[in-house]
Each structure stands twice: as structure tokens, then as C-alpha cells.
């Protein structure tokens, strides 16, 4: 039997050899010595005796035996050779009692190169074994900014805590995201039970993934596992049966395709103009009116409008939608849906009631949105955030940094000493661009302008007291007004003893946003934005509209001098027409690094801007400094300083 096994293995090796040669590829095993000649090494570390995946053993340490094996580690030497005899003996030993002696390997960039035990590896690969015990020495490359290097060092950190060496990702940040979804932090050492539970769940999933997906898409089993965990949670995937895994993979087919294509989110920067087809439909409906049921539109809030200025602004948008389109839509608000458990239940219940368009005003509920979307693909679900690349749902926000720039212009023009306070809410995507735009607007008209930045989301802080300590009179407060609070601490205001005078208010016209988006749906242009039904064109869509769409504006009070108001109007016209950008040119950050925005930073750079201009005194909050209730929101849709580092 052992000779027959060698003969079969040899045939497979020759076939692989000829295939590689025909493609112009190297037909033998890679040699680590050759790879390291052109690599800068940071050092070595001894990992001891480790169970390593055979799939990750790819070559030999030296060139001595490389020509004896094809690139798939199967034997190339003739069946009459001494090598063949030894290989056959090992094959017999494996079948009778198993190969137990550990091999010796070097690990480099999460791949293993054999120092001693090439034939043992070859035999086990032929028989389809999963792993082998090995004494491992890790060779660490010098750190650099390449994608491969960054991914590898993320793996090194993950391995240090977990001891898991068989999970591989293709996207930067995936190891940390996996830990987060498992409820772990970097530095948490995994228990034996943690490792056993994860190994059981992952290997069971990987088997199904390879059978159903991996041959069709360029994704690792780790990529697929993380996608499923993101949507359904680690606990569900850990306990999933084979049938449940198959169903999850089928439901998430679109998400897996989108992940494999790795296309950036497509931004809708302007509402779609009514097409001729849409106009024709409208004319026909006016001439020959038909009785159609109203579109049922749901709004899901994590708080009540009367206690949250942010939710109140969206509720005003919903009321506007009722007023202008009440003959065509029926809207309902659902409040205090503030956990994933509540959101999962609410979304399914709302959809069963016949709602076909759902706006979820809570970034931290985005996973619930995706779960509902894959269960009900005919329903339109939108999450108010900027950070997603999910294919199953759409996201939306507004370019508030345009209004912040104009507010900064007024602050710089009216504040003689240039000391201006800025109260930010959360460090969400897009918020940092707003802070920088305000700072640039102030400096444009007042080169001495300094922006003192404070946050409402921090523990044990009184921002207004801090502003008073610095003798700051001009303050950019929060944008929205609390319905039950008569305070004037909103927009740009002037603090004088105990009085406050409002100067400029950035305005979010959510009503206009919702009206225009619903009209797109009714006119059919929503469908026209969807990707073609081909795997290569799948994409995620985010609506990021601004002043040019009428969803962002500023209102100046009579306290602002007429000349300054005129200047604001000129800048506003420039932003709307695209003549000027709130964040154009070169901006130096707090570390002295220059960021060249040219005529304006790209939308993606604005969304994920993670640095502050050098005329800002303050910083992006660190994770530990956030209030407990702020953490889920910032983790879901924010720039966290610890993550940046």
C-alpha cells in the first residue's frame, strides 16, 4: 500500500510541476534563505512546541531538498530512489501508528519553512492531515507601511494573546474587529476554554465555507467567519449547526461577494435628478390617477425626541415628510430602540406590519439593520451613519463640515482676541472634518485664531467651566436644540457673564433630505442607483448630501454684522457651486505633518479624517476617557484615538 501511495503522490507532484512550468511559475518549494536575502530582519523569537496548520507550511529553510518536492510538497523523485523508500516507510508508519515526532520550522510572515521533517510534512499533506507538531522559531521582518507587513504584525499581536495561528485575514483591522465581536480587548489572554470553543467553531465553519464559497471568491475562511460574526454575533456562530451555517452563508452571499470585490463605498453626493421616465410616470399619474396604497415608512430612534436634540431634528424631518407627502406616504416613529436585541425584534415586527422603507437613526444598531436586510431583501433599510460598506443596506449623513466652516468664519471675524471655544459631541466619522473646517474658517479671517476643543462624551468634565477658565467668550456649541431646554447654548454664541447671545446656527434640514430620498424611491431612481446584477459591480451606497442639495445651511442672527453676513453668503455660494472647499489647500496638523488637500480633500479623507489642525488646542478622545454610554456609539461609527495608534 505504501508504494502505491508514493506512486499516486508522485503523479500528483509531476502534474503540479508541469502545470507550474506551463504557466511560467517556479515549480519547486520556496526557499526561506532566498527570501530573506532581500528582507530586513528585526529579530527572532522561539515559540516552542506548537501545533501548526499544514496548509501554512509552504517551503524549506534551505535549498538542499527543495527540488525533491513540487510546490504542493508532494514527492518528485523516481519511485526507485532511496528517497521514495523512506517516504513509503513514513507512509506506513503514519497509517499504523501516526507520525508523532515534531518537525522543526521557521515561521516568517505567517508561513512555515521546514528545517527538519520535509518528508513527514509531505506524507501528512498527501493524506490530508490538518496540522503537525513543530518546534517553531519566528523570524520578524522590520516594520513598514506595506499592507502585508501591517497584516502580519496584527496577526503577531493576536497570536500573543490567543495562541491561535490558523486564522488568516485579507483586510487590515480584522484581527482587532474579531476580538471586539468576541467581547475581548487586545491584551486579554485567552483561556484554554476560549481556545477550545473558538477552534471548534472556526474549524467547523471553515469546512463548510471551503465547500460552498472559497472556490468561488478570493476570501479566506477567516474573512468569511468574520463577516458572519459581524452580522450574527460570535455566540450564534459558535453554536451553529452545519445546516445553520449553510443558511447563514446563503443569506450573506451578497455581503461575501461585496467583501471579495473590496470595492469602496460609493458616495451619492447629490440627489438624483428626476429622469424623463420619472417625469413621464408623474404626468400619467396626474392625468389618469390611480388608487395606490401609501408607502409605509418607519423611523427607529434610540431615544425620544423630547430628550435628544439629535433625535428631535430627525423627528422634525419626519413631520416635514408627513406634511409635504402625506398623500403618498404613511410614517411612524418607534422610540427607545437602543439595543441590538430590541432592534432585532422591532425591525422584524415593523417589516411584518408592511413597512417597506426604514430609517434607523442609530449607528450602533447597524448590525441589526444588516440582519434584517438579509432576511427581508425586498425592504429598504437605511442607517444614519458614514462608516459602513455593507451591500445589504444603505447609509446616509450630511456634510455638516460645510456649515462648520461658515460658522468658523463668523467666529474668527467677531472674536478680536482669536480665542474660540468648540464643544464637540462624539468623535464620529465626519466630526473631525467639521472641527478642522471650523478652525480653518476662523483662521481664514483671523490668522491669530485658536480653537479650544472640548467634548461632551468625556467622563467627569464640565466643558463650559473649562471655557470660563480660559476666558473664552465665543463658543461653538452643539448644533441642535433640546425641546425641553430653554438654554441658548447652541450654534455659535457669545458668552457674557451669565448672558448668551446666539450668532450663527448650523442647520440640518432632515425634512428636505427625507423628502428628496422618498421621491427618488417613488420615482424609480432608487432602483437605478443599484448595481447591475453581476458580481463585479456590487457596491455599497452612502448618501452624503450638503449645501448644494439644500440639506445643510447656516442661519445668522441680527447680532452678526452685515458685512460678515455678506461674506458668509459669498463663501456659501462658493461651496454650493464647487468654487471653494471648506478644507482646501495644505493644512498642518498638531504634529507638524502637512496634509495637502489641493482643491479639497476626497470625501473618503473627510469622512475618516483622524488628525486636528495645528490651531486647535485639544485632542481626539482616548477610549478610556469616554463615558460608558458613549462607547457603543463611538465604536460603531467613530474615530477612536487608541485605534489610530
ZIMO-V109325 format. One record per backbone hydrogen bond with DSSP energy under -1.0 kcal/mol. NH is the residue of the N-H (numbers start at 0). CO is the residue of the C=O. Records with the same first field share a line. If there is no record, write none. Layout:
NH->CO / CO
This chain:
4->0
5->1
6->2
7->3
8->4
9->5
10->6
11->7
12->8
13->9
14->10
15->11
16->12
17->13
18->14
19->15
20->16
21->17
22->18
23->20
24->19
28->65
31->59
32->60
34->30
35->31
38->35
41->139
42->139
44->137
46->135
49->133
51->131
53->129
55->52
56->53
57->111
58->111
59->29
60->113
67->64
68->65
69->73
70->26
72->69
75->67
80->77
84->80
85->81
86->82
87->83
88->84
89->85
90->86
91->87
92->88
93->89
94->90
95->91
96->92
97->92
102->132
103->115
104->134
105->112
106->136
107->110
111->55
112->105
113->58
114->103
115->103
120->116
121->117
122->118
123->119
124->120
125->121
126->122
127->124
128->123
131->51
133->49
134->102
135->47
136->104
137->44
138->106
139->42
141->39
149->145
150->146
151->147
152->148
153->149
154->150
155->151
156->152
157->153
158->154
159->155
160->156
161->157
162->158
173->170
176->172
177->173
178->174
179->175
180->176
181->177
182->179
183->178
187->184
189->160
194->190
195->191
196->192
197->193
198->194
199->195
200->196
201->197
202->198
203->199
204->200
205->201
206->202
207->203
208->204
209->205
210->206
211->207
212->208
213->208
215->212
216->212
218->216
223->219
224->220
225->221
226->222
227->223
228->224
229->225
230->226
231->227
232->228
236->232
237->233
238->234
244->240
245->241
246->242
247->243
248->244
249->245
250->246
251->247
252->249
255->251
256->252
257->253
258->254
259->255
260->256
261->257
265->539
267->541
278->274
279->275
280->276
281->277
282->278
283->279
284->280
285->281
286->282
287->283
294->327
296->329
297->356
298->331
299->358
300->333
306->303
311->307
312->308
313->309
314->310
315->311
316->312
317->313
318->314
319->315
320->316
321->317
322->318
323->319
324->320
327->324
328->324
329->294
331->296
333->298
336->300
337->335
342->338
343->339
344->340
345->341
346->342
347->343
348->344
349->345
350->346
351->347
352->348
353->350
354->349
355->295
356->295
357->379
358->297
359->381
360->299
361->359
364->361
365->362
368->364
369->365
370->366
371->367
372->368
373->369
374->370
375->371
378->375
379->355
381->357
382->393
383->359
384->382
393->380
394->540
395->382
396->542
398->544
399->397
401->398
403->399
404->400
405->401
406->402
407->403
408->404
409->405
410->406
411->407
412->408
413->409
414->410
419->449
420->473
421->451
422->475
423->453
427->425
428->636
429->606
430->427
433->429
434->430
435->431
436->432
437->433
438->434
439->435
440->436
441->437
442->438
443->439
445->441
448->445
449->417
450->614
451->419
452->616
453->421
455->423
458->624
465->461
466->462
467->463
468->464
469->465
470->467
471->466
474->492
475->420
476->490
484->481
489->487
490->477
491->503
492->474
493->500
494->472
495->498
498->495
500->493
502->491
503->491
504->554
506->552
508->550
509->507
512->508
513->509
514->510
515->511
516->512
517->513
518->514
519->515
520->516
521->517
522->518
524->519
525->519
527->523
528->524
529->526
533->531
536->533
541->265
542->394
543->267
544->396
548->545
549->546
550->545
552->506
554->504
556->502
559->556
564->560
565->561
566->562
567->563
568->564
569->565
570->566
571->567
572->568
573->569
574->570
575->571
576->572
578->573
579->573
584->597
586->594
588->592
589->611
591->588
594->586
596->584
599->596
600->582
605->601
606->602
607->603
613->587
615->612
616->450
624->621
625->622
626->456
629->626
630->626
633->629
634->630
635->631
636->632
637->633
638->426
640->620
643->639
644->640
